Structure formats: C-alpha cells, structure tokens
C-alpha cells in the first residue's frame, strides 16, 4: 500500500500547504505521514532532506512517495505508483535534470541502499544541492546496473507556472507543485521594508510583487476548492 510522506516547517505558510496536500491525498484514500519541524531545527540539520527520506525508507513498509509539502494531488495516483517495479522513480526535466520534489522509493533492498548512500554522500558534501547529489548517484548506479529507474512523466511533478511552457498543453497535472518559495521571497522583502511600504505590500494588486503572490494564492485556492478542500491561502498567512 502506497504511503505519501514529507515534512514542513512550523510557519503558517508551509503548515497550511501541508494541510492542503494531506487533505488532497486523503480524498483518494492514500496513507499520509507528514512531520513538522521548527525552522531553526530544519536549518541546523546537515543533509536534512536525504537524512529524512532515508530514515523514512528504513521505518516504513511498502512503496513510499516523498512529495514536497507545497504540492497538491489532483487525481488518484495509487494505480500508477503501486504498479511500479523499479527501485526509484523521479522526473528529469526535458530528460536531463532530476528534480526531487516527487520521489518514489520502492520497498526493495537496492532502494534502501540508494537512500542510505544519498544520505552518506550528502553528509560528506553538505554545501552541495541535495538534488544534484541525488542525480549523480542515481545516474551512476543506473549505469552500473545497481538500481532500476523509472523516469516519471511531467504530470507527477508539474510546476504550476512553468511546466506548461516546457511541455505544452497536452500535459495535465496529477501532482502539482505550487511553489511556496515564491512567497518566501516576498516575505524576505516584506521584512526588510519600513512600516509604510509594508502597508503598501499588504494591499492586493497594488504592487507587482504582491500581485504575483495573490495570483499564486488564487491558483492554490482554486485547486483546493476543486477537491472540496476548505483551506485558503491569503496574504495574512505570510505576515
């Protein structure tokens, strides 16, 4: 039985995103295990993501699917993922660059070894992007025939505001990445401004930066509403 898992920080923005993701998974009777960490703990732990995922692979039985907390599941993904026989499944943008926002890890000895090795390599290279370290490892082990790989179609790692330009209109999202990092940049800017400029930034559609954030929130809220999820993002969740 497939289990979706992930983590999020304890701020309002990511907590609400995680709630949306969890509710969307539950709509399709998918098991969900999400962990919450303080922002301080998350920033202090070296190789956080590989360590977390490797630990979950050791702890859980059956096939597991890591999904970034700021995603939403729009269709029943169980038939697809529960049919996979490969050790790991990830998407490569245009077939070349691995992205780790959706990572399927099967319940196989080689998959466990792969996750343990990702953790080990990341701990030895803490300043490198964990996604790059994972791609180097996966490509190396596939070439050596130590693991089997399924390259996920873009439907399962669909970025709400860029994938359409990359793949065209024929691709419909199944797991959609909603990119809360866009809001984090707005928050950083907001915190550096004086009180008057902060007031301006809180007015919807007045400033370009706020219009972009409101537009992203509208996408998130529309997706949630389409599944009957009564959780909404607003500017107040960022302040």
C-alpha positions as CSV (number, residue, x, y, z in Angstrom):
1,X,0.0,0.0,0.0
2,X,1.4,3.4,-1.0
3,X,2.3,5.9,1.7
4,X,2.9,9.6,0.9
5,X,5.3,11.3,3.3
6,X,7.1,14.6,3.7
7,X,7.9,17.4,6.1
8,X,7.3,21.0,6.6
9,X,8.3,23.9,8.8
10,X,6.1,25.3,11.5
11,X,5.3,28.6,9.9
12,X,1.8,29.4,8.8
13,X,2.5,29.3,5.1
14,X,4.0,25.8,4.9
15,X,1.7,24.4,7.6
16,X,-1.3,25.4,5.6
17,X,0.2,24.0,2.4
18,X,0.9,20.7,4.1
19,X,-2.7,20.6,5.3
20,X,-3.9,21.0,1.7
21,X,-1.6,18.3,0.5
22,X,-2.7,15.9,3.2
23,X,-6.4,16.6,2.6
24,X,-5.9,16.1,-1.2
25,X,-4.2,12.7,-0.5
26,X,-7.0,11.6,1.9
27,X,-9.5,12.4,-0.8
28,X,-8.1,9.3,-2.7
29,X,-7.7,7.2,0.5
30,X,-3.9,7.5,0.4
31,X,-1.9,6.9,3.6
32,X,-0.1,10.1,4.6
33,X,2.7,10.7,7.1
34,X,3.9,14.3,7.5
35,X,6.3,15.6,10.0
36,X,6.6,19.2,11.3
37,X,9.9,20.8,12.2
38,X,10.8,24.2,13.6
39,X,12.6,26.4,11.1
40,X,15.6,26.6,13.4
41,X,15.9,22.8,13.6
42,X,15.4,22.4,9.8
43,X,18.2,25.0,9.1
44,X,20.6,23.4,11.6
45,X,20.4,19.8,10.4
46,X,23.0,19.0,7.8
47,X,21.7,16.9,4.8
48,X,18.2,17.3,6.2
49,X,16.2,16.0,3.2
50,X,18.3,13.0,2.3
51,X,18.5,12.0,6.0
52,X,14.8,12.4,6.5
53,X,13.9,10.4,3.4
54,X,16.5,7.6,4.1
55,X,15.1,7.4,7.7
56,X,11.5,7.1,6.4
57,X,12.6,4.3,3.9
58,X,14.1,2.4,6.9
59,X,10.9,2.9,9.1
60,X,8.1,2.4,6.6
61,X,6.9,-0.8,4.8
62,X,5.7,-0.9,1.3
63,X,6.2,1.6,-1.6
64,X,6.6,5.2,-0.4
65,X,6.4,8.6,-2.2
66,X,8.1,11.7,-1.0
67,X,6.2,14.9,-2.1
68,X,7.2,18.4,-1.3
69,X,4.7,19.9,1.2
70,X,3.7,22.7,-1.2
71,X,2.1,20.3,-3.7
72,X,-1.4,19.0,-4.3
73,X,-2.7,15.7,-5.6
74,X,-5.4,16.1,-8.2
75,X,-6.1,12.5,-9.2
76,X,-5.8,9.0,-7.7
77,X,-2.1,8.2,-8.1
78,X,-2.3,4.8,-6.4
79,X,-2.8,2.6,-9.5
80,X,0.2,4.2,-11.2
81,X,2.7,4.1,-8.3
82,X,1.6,0.8,-6.9
83,X,2.3,-0.8,-10.3
84,X,5.9,0.4,-10.5
85,X,8.5,-2.3,-10.2
86,X,11.6,-0.1,-10.4
87,X,13.7,0.8,-7.3
88,X,13.2,4.5,-7.7
89,X,11.1,6.9,-9.9
90,X,11.8,10.6,-10.4
91,X,11.2,13.2,-13.1
92,X,14.0,14.6,-15.3
93,X,13.1,17.9,-16.8
94,X,13.5,17.5,-20.6
95,X,15.1,14.2,-19.8
96,X,18.2,15.7,-18.4
97,X,17.9,17.3,-15.0
98,X,16.5,15.4,-12.0
99,X,14.1,17.3,-9.7
100,X,13.4,15.9,-6.2
101,X,10.1,17.4,-5.4
102,X,8.4,14.0,-6.1
103,X,10.5,10.9,-5.3
104,X,9.1,7.3,-5.4
105,X,11.1,4.8,-3.4
106,X,10.1,1.2,-3.7
107,X,10.3,-1.4,-0.9
108,X,13.4,-3.1,-2.3
109,X,16.9,-3.7,-0.8
110,X,18.6,-1.7,-3.6
111,X,16.2,1.3,-3.0
112,X,17.2,1.2,0.7
113,X,20.9,1.1,-0.1
114,X,20.4,4.0,-2.6
115,X,18.8,6.2,0.1
116,X,21.5,5.4,2.6
117,X,24.1,6.2,0.1
118,X,22.4,9.6,-0.7
119,X,22.4,10.4,2.9
120,X,26.1,9.5,3.3
121,X,27.2,11.4,0.3
122,X,25.2,14.5,1.3
123,X,26.8,14.5,4.8
124,X,30.2,14.4,3.1
125,X,29.2,17.3,0.8
126,X,26.9,19.5,2.9
127,X,27.3,22.6,0.7
128,X,26.1,20.9,-2.5
129,X,22.4,20.9,-3.5
130,X,20.9,17.6,-2.4
131,X,19.1,17.3,-5.7
132,X,22.4,17.4,-7.7
133,X,23.9,14.8,-5.4
134,X,20.9,12.5,-5.9
135,X,21.1,12.8,-9.7
136,X,24.8,12.0,-9.7
137,X,24.2,9.0,-7.5
138,X,21.1,7.7,-9.5
139,X,22.8,8.1,-12.9
140,X,25.9,6.4,-11.6
141,X,24.1,3.4,-10.1
142,X,21.8,3.0,-13.1
143,X,24.8,2.9,-15.4
144,X,26.4,0.3,-13.1
145,X,23.0,-1.7,-13.1
146,X,22.8,-1.4,-9.3
147,X,19.3,0.0,-9.4
148,X,16.4,0.3,-11.8
149,X,14.9,3.7,-12.6
150,X,11.6,4.9,-13.8
151,X,11.7,8.4,-15.3
152,X,8.4,9.9,-14.2
153,X,6.3,11.8,-16.8
154,X,5.9,15.5,-16.0
155,X,2.3,15.0,-14.8
156,X,3.7,13.9,-11.5
157,X,6.0,16.9,-10.9
158,X,4.0,19.6,-12.7
159,X,5.1,23.1,-11.7
160,X,2.1,25.3,-11.8
161,X,3.6,28.3,-13.6
162,X,6.4,26.9,-15.7
163,X,5.6,23.3,-16.8
164,X,3.0,24.4,-19.3
165,X,5.7,26.4,-21.2
166,X,8.1,23.5,-21.1
167,X,5.7,20.7,-22.1
168,X,2.8,22.3,-23.8
169,X,-1.0,21.9,-23.3
170,X,-1.1,18.1,-23.7
171,X,0.3,17.5,-20.2
172,X,-2.3,17.8,-17.4
173,X,-1.1,17.9,-13.7
174,X,-1.7,15.0,-11.4
175,X,0.7,16.1,-8.7
176,X,1.1,19.8,-9.0
177,X,3.9,21.7,-7.3
178,X,2.6,25.1,-6.1
179,X,5.9,26.7,-5.3
180,X,5.6,28.3,-1.9
181,X,9.1,29.5,-2.3
182,X,7.7,32.3,-4.4
183,X,6.0,33.6,-1.2
184,X,9.2,33.2,0.9
185,X,11.0,35.7,-1.3
186,X,8.0,38.1,-0.8
187,X,8.3,37.6,3.0
188,X,12.0,38.3,3.0
189,X,11.4,41.6,1.0
190,X,8.5,42.5,3.4
191,X,10.6,42.1,6.5
192,X,13.3,44.4,5.1
193,X,10.8,47.3,4.4
194,X,9.6,50.1,6.6
195,X,6.1,50.1,8.1
196,X,4.6,52.3,5.3
197,X,6.0,50.1,2.5
198,X,4.8,47.0,4.4
199,X,1.3,48.5,4.4
200,X,1.5,49.0,0.6
201,X,2.6,45.4,0.1
202,X,-0.4,44.1,2.0
203,X,-2.8,45.7,-0.4
204,X,-3.8,43.2,-3.0
205,X,-2.9,44.1,-6.6
206,X,-1.3,47.4,-5.8
207,X,2.4,46.3,-6.2
208,X,3.6,43.9,-8.9
209,X,5.3,41.6,-6.3
210,X,2.0,41.3,-4.3
211,X,0.0,40.8,-7.5
212,X,2.2,37.8,-8.3
213,X,1.7,36.3,-4.8
214,X,-2.1,36.9,-5.0
215,X,-2.1,35.2,-8.4
216,X,-0.3,32.1,-6.9
217,X,-2.7,32.0,-4.0
218,X,-5.6,32.1,-6.4
219,X,-4.2,29.0,-8.2
220,X,-3.7,27.2,-4.8
221,X,-7.2,28.1,-3.7
222,X,-8.8,27.1,-6.9
223,X,-7.1,23.7,-6.9
224,X,-8.1,23.1,-3.3
225,X,-11.7,24.2,-4.0
226,X,-11.9,21.8,-6.9
227,X,-11.3,18.9,-4.5
228,X,-13.7,20.3,-1.9
229,X,-10.9,21.4,0.4
230,X,-12.0,24.4,2.5
231,X,-8.5,25.8,3.2
232,X,-7.5,29.1,1.6
233,X,-4.2,31.0,1.4
234,X,-4.1,34.7,2.0
235,X,-1.6,37.5,2.4
236,X,-2.2,37.2,6.1
237,X,-0.5,33.8,6.1
238,X,2.8,35.4,5.2
239,X,2.9,38.1,7.9
